[in-house]
């Protein structure tokens, strides 16, 4: 596991009230730290889902491309192309 990071965040007004409503006896979380960790995990999942959706769309476009548009290359062709690109 990586290094711990301490966060000090101040929320007030509507945001503070919302957090308070989700923490404690009446909320879904025992404490604010638990709530923040869950929010971060959910955001990580969202980013992963967006990345997957982009990859899926890119692969769908690639597989929809007609075979006639692909070039047949050997390993030597690719090595030579990469040497010229340097």
HUQUI-V995379 format. One record per run of one state. SS is the DSSP state (alpha for helix, beta for strand, coil for the rest). FROM is the first residue (numbers start at 0). TO is the last residue. Records with the same first field share a line. If there is no record, write none. Layout:
BEGIN
SS = FROM-TO, FROM-TO
END
This chain:
BEGIN
coil = 0-11, 23-27, 29-30, 64-65, 69-73, 85-85
alpha = 12-21, 31-63, 66-68, 74-84
beta = 22-22, 28-28
END
